[in-house]
Amino acid sequence: MPADSGNKSSSCGASASDIAANFDDLHKPLNALQAVGAADHCLYCYDAPCIQACPTSIDIPTFIHQIRTDNVMGAARTILSENIMGGTCARACPTEVLCEQACVYNLGDEAPVEIGLLQRFAVDHLMEQGGAHPFERGAETGKHIAVVGAGPAGLSCAHRAAMLGHKITVFEAKAKPGGLNEYGLAAYKMVDDFAQKEVEFLLGIGGIEIKYGHTLGENLRLQNLQQDFDAVFVSIGLGGTNKLGLDRENNGGVIDAIDFIETLRQTDNKADVTIGQNIIVIGGGNTAIDAAVQAKKLNAGNVTLVYRRGESAMSATPYEVELARKNGVMLELWAKPAAIIGDDRVTSVTFERTRMLNGKLAGTGETFDIVADTVMKAIGQQLGIASLKGFEIAGGKVAVTADYSTNLSGVFAGGDCIATGEDLTVQAIEDGKQAAHAIDKFLTSEGTHNG
Amino acid sequence: MADLGCVIAGIESINPFWLASAPPTDKHYNVVRAFDAGWGGVVWKTLGIDPPVVNVSSRYGVHQNTSGGIIGINNIELISDRPLETNLREIEQCRKEWPDRVIIGSMMAEIDEQAWKELAIKIANSGVHGIELNLGCPHGMCERGMGSAIGQVPEMVEQTTRWVREAVDIPVFTKLTPNITNILWAAEAAKQGGAHAVSLINTVNSIVSVDLDEMAPNPIVDGKGTHGGYCGAAVKPIALNMVAEIARATETRGLEISAIGGIENWRDAAEFIALGANALQVCTAAMLYGFRIVDDMIDGLSTFMDQKGYRSIEDFRGKAIANTVNWNELNMNFDTKALIDPDKCIECGRCHIACEDTSHQAIEFKVNEAGKRSFTVVDEDCVGCNLCAHVCPVPDCIEMVPVATDKPYVTWPEHPLNPLKTDPISSQ
């Protein structure tokens, strides 16, 4: 138990099983009855707006029609042919701002089709059935591609490149594959070790090898990759985190929200994760929400999410903000951190009120303190630029052309580390897929030139 | 409130809703539950000559829409499998307990005069209001020379009807099978035989589905299946047409009709009445939802009649017959165009793809710079087929607007493009 377990405000009566229950699936999967009902709602639109709203262009009306005709395996293949990690996207995509927002029912003030849940129904069905991998490798091309980073972009690229007949070696810094799917998404979105199951499924295509403990710029050198492989795809995500820029930022209790989320994901028994009773989360994105909600689910007493602007400016989707409220997270808007108080450990944080002044955010001078034993920073991530010597950088990220090639010949990049990265799993998957095609084109034309 | 009472073959009923001869009317227990629920009458499950038939296990297959709703049932059950005397005693009991409700005895026998007459007399003696001749069962019984084996031969329809007329002095209903090429032949035969009314349609011969694991038609009896009788909402259009054919043909006009076939609600009922039905029989809907459905049938029909100012069934019975004509009598100069209401449109594109792929390429699809999708009817290409309005999921979003014209009513026989054009005056 945490050191302050005697604190009256704590919910220390909660048992480990209560906490485990708190981390159950956020959205329960559809049963067969529900799936039939949800699928029947779909209008099978022509040239459907939902397809265009999906970054991976899944043919949504077709896969829902396939569920309706009881061809659930076909539905899963339709999904996976565009998005090999359709299972994760079905769980983690902010569908309310993507496909489901585009559903034409919204124009008629009718609830949209539950596309995400239907997608999960289909993909889960295929993965539970097991059997042969649904896609085949193309004829061996003899080309060997290095992929740096086994996150969604890297694995998506590897799978598509394998389909195109190439051989792939993936270099991953951590001990497990999956990237943010494994380490960064809230636990209640990815229950039952789904990220690992999905990677195992994805590798069923064959021709992909993953090497762990290889970090670019440390024990992995880009020059070596360029020499040893026919092409390189860099998908290292964003390794660094933004700082508050305050004194005592290294005090005990001041942590990065992504580290808290990662710890939770890597702990089987969530009750083993200790957290204080007065939590402040600073930030307005989905990471901030994930951290704040999960702190509440660990039965932390007070969880306050502080954001420097108004609610409409938050990058978290309205659904996520509502989820935080429902879970008892207090929202403190229009305030920015001014000072961390406490000698070795944080005891409170001083915030300054903010407002818009001449179109710019400004402090008002008015301050207030919030008592805290834990402060989680969720104010964005950044590229670990030190590891990327030689790359052209734009806007703090790796610069790529429309075909995902970097300034270095034969080196491509995608996912959160590139300029267009939208911090969306589904976009990273699309990047990987498209980059694989670009690499294939590059390798094919290169072969033509050489031959 | 409108009066739902009706008279058919001289039999008065508190409402036009009877349960058809089928499993729901098999015994005293079901029938009193039906009367308690409000049904005006029942046609008792078909009685035969003892020994009773033996039924198989696994009897129904269904046809479903995509959401799992049942639009049709196929059955391979035979007639009552209980002793005749048991049935007759229960009919007597029901008649005593529910004097204001109608009970019709349904019967079938081989094509043998004595068999028909003896059975008809026994049933009549139980106190039924009338007798219905089951000449339609398309499975099992027909293999024994009964049911549709008789109903498909007009001479036998006439003969059996006449035998029963001669044997009893209560009204006789001849129940017709739809498994024929022309319903009028059988209807005329029934009329010739002296039927007071015809009941139609009996079930449609069918195989409802094939089990692709067992590789056998449903329902499966120990690995094998057979064709059966199809009923329910899916057969309503077939029944409506056959009722209309009888109602408007010169030879059968005025023949009283107990309409059967996919009647599930008050609207279905009203449609059959509009095409001339004197009373109605229901089975499948009750089998799917229970006898309680009669509540809304009564309430809905009554509300409809009140709204339209019809005080009795007779006020609107047959009102649609005059407007049901042969194709050759339609106005070739009538023209409608689809009109899409952009305020109601939810941009699904269903109208466009239906028209573009399968009709007349008359709905233009555009996407503006803001991504707004728009669908617009090209009047020059629209033939007024209605397909877009039918596939549109939004109520009243696509309207079929008649084109104003001063052209006269011209039928195909009078049409200038008809090579066999007749002179409208000399042809009179």
Boltz contact constraints between the chains, C-beta under 6 A:
constraints:
  - contact:
      token1: [A, 36]
      token2: [B, 68]
      max_distance: 6.0
  - contact:
      token1: [A, 40]
      token2: [B, 66]
      max_distance: 6.0
  - contact:
      token1: [A, 40]
      token2: [B, 67]
      max_distance: 6.0
  - contact:
      token1: [A, 43]
      token2: [B, 348]
      max_distance: 6.0
  - contact:
      token1: [A, 43]
      token2: [B, 393]
      max_distance: 6.0
  - contact:
      token1: [A, 45]
      token2: [B, 348]
      max_distance: 6.0
  - contact:
      token1: [A, 45]
      token2: [B, 349]
      max_distance: 6.0
  - contact:
      token1: [A, 46]
      token2: [B, 349]
      max_distance: 6.0
  - contact:
      token1: [A, 46]
      token2: [B, 352]
      max_distance: 6.0
  - contact:
      token1: [A, 46]
      token2: [B, 353]
      max_distance: 6.0
  - contact:
      token1: [A, 47]
      token2: [B, 349]
      max_distance: 6.0
  - contact:
      token1: [A, 68]
      token2: [B, 66]
      max_distance: 6.0
  - contact:
      token1: [A, 104]
      token2: [B, 346]
      max_distance: 6.0
  - contact:
      token1: [A, 104]
      token2: [B, 347]
      max_distance: 6.0
  - contact:
      token1: [A, 104]
      token2: [B, 348]
      max_distance: 6.0
  - contact:
      token1: [A, 107]
      token2: [B, 346]
      max_distance: 6.0
  - contact:
      token1: [A, 108]
      token2: [B, 346]
      max_distance: 6.0
